[in-house]
Amino acid sequence: MIRIARLSAGALILAVSQLAGAAPITIPSTKVSMETCMNAALQARSGHINELAMELENGVPLYEFEIAADDKTVWEVTCNAMTGSVVETEQELDESSEQAIKAKFEEAAKISEASAKDIAINAHPGRVLEVEREFEGNDSAVYEVKIKTDSKELSVEVSAVTGKIIEVEEDVYEIGGD
């Protein structure tokens, strides 16, 4: 069971960022609550929420939930903060993922992780923070390249099949994770 404090996510983030000495962040306006999106995400993939992030994609605020399922898979479920609907579900792949899933990714990938980094950094100059391998809901393999620019953090999704940039999200805040 998840218990939500009566403090809004925005107020919590502003308080934490100011305590940590970070510059205050601007939380975009939303039409539905974080709790509404959380419930929609847990309907899409049941499990435990490890991480919550807010991102902007083409100016649209999105809540992204990292959900650890009982079968040890990890999912990113993205909910539109204006409509409350789930817009994307991706399975994360890491070193602890099953060998069969990693083999499936390698079989599908036509470009290397290094090439995906180069594609992302050429389009959005900055420092690469990390690269994740994921399958989108339609079973397509993608690299998610996190980049720190001078003024913001971006998640650049590059198709592992075509090498094309699929989407770019600006990270607003993140709670949980490493």
Phi, psi and omega in degrees: 000138180255130177251132181252128176292156181281008176272132181293154179301319180298315180295321179298314181296316179298319179295314181295316182296324180286325176296323182280357180083008180279159177293143178300148180251157179259120179270123179293154176289145178230162177258341177236156183283160175301323181296322177298314179292324179298316179296320178295319179296318180288337172289324181288319180215114180281152179153205182247133179279120178265334189207146176228134176224153170244135181226161173245127174238112184054040178082356181266124178286135180230141169262133178241125181248130171265120185242125175266117181276163180298333180275014177077002174282154179239132184237145168253122179243124184252131182238133177289120183283359176261331184246338183082009181259146176288127182249347180198143175226124181231143174265126178278145176241133177217189184298334181270000179293154180299145181302323181297321180291318178297320179296321178298319178296311181299323179294321182283327186290130177254346177238155181276166176299320179298319178294319179298318177300313181299317180299313182294315185288330176291324179282327184222084184303139179165201181252130178285124179269318179193164175229130177244147174257132185218159168249130175282168181306331179271015176072020177268140182278133179221153169256132173254113183257117177269127184235136174257113176266186179298328188240350184202172176248132182240150169246115182251118182264121182243129177297128177284350180265311186258339184081005179275148175284124182272314179202159177230127179240140174265124180282126178268310176201165179215136177239130179093189180079195183279000000 
